[in-house]
Amino acid sequence: MKKTPATLTAIGTLLALGALGAATPACAADKTDQEKCYGVAKAGKNDCAAGTHSCAGQAKTSGDGHDFVAVPKGTCERLNGGSLTPKTN
């Protein structure tokens, strides 16, 4: 197969799109056996957040009511400070 500039561009584009898809994993709490537990994440250990930022690992303080971690269903409300809905600080 002769490699023309158009072929190389197409291959590069496909590789870039594949890498982009791999870099944006689904949130752990989207699994059916998990739930979002707000207010119990340690600083820098959150899965996501409600409104303040959207990326994992960006929690500035421990126990922030907007940051959550994914936990097995039925566990969150047993945790000290755990809530199934975002809390105001």
N, C-alpha and C positions, 0 to 999 in steps of 0.2 A: 504494500500500500504506500503510495507516494504521499508524503506529508506536506500539504500545502499550508500557507498561512491561515486560510479559512478553517482547515481541519484542526490546526493547533489552537486556534481561537475557540472553536467549539469544544474541544477537549478541556481547555482551561476553564471555560465557563461551567461545564458540568462538574468539574472538580471543585470549583469555588462554591457552587450551589450545594454540593454534597457536604462540604465542610461547614457551611452555614447551618444546614439542617442538624448536623451533629452538635453544633455549639449551642443550640437552643433546646435543651431537654424539657420534657413536660414536667410540670410541678409534681412532686411526690404526693401531695394531698389530692391529686386528681384520681388516684386509684380508689376503687370502690370500698376497699377495706381500711382506708385511712380517712382521717378528718383533720381539718385545720384547727390548731390549738393556739390561740392568741395569748400573749402575756407571759409565756414561759420560756421563750428563746433566750439563750445567753448571747451576749454581745458577739457579733460576727458569726453566729451559728444558726441564723434563721434560714428558713426555706424560701420565704417571700414576705411581702408586707401588703397592707391595705392602704394605698394612697400615698404614703410617705416616700417610698421607693419601690422598685419592682424586682430587684435582684437578690438572689440568695447571698448570704454572708455579709450583708450591708448593715445589719443592726448595730447601732451606735452604743446602746446601753442594754443591759440585761433586763428582762421583764417588761419591755416596751409593749404596750397594749395593741400596737398596730402590727407588730412582727409576729409571724407564726412559724411553727414547725409542724410537720406531719406526724401524727401519732396514730396508733391503732384505734379504730372506732370504739367509743365507750370509755376511753382513757382520759380525755382532756379534762372533763369536769371533776375528776378525782385529783388532779394535780393542783397544788397550791398556786393560786393566781390564774389558773387555766380558764379560758372562756372560748366558746364556739363562735363568738362574734367579736369584731375588733372593739377595743376599749379606748376611751380617752384617758390620757395620763394626767 
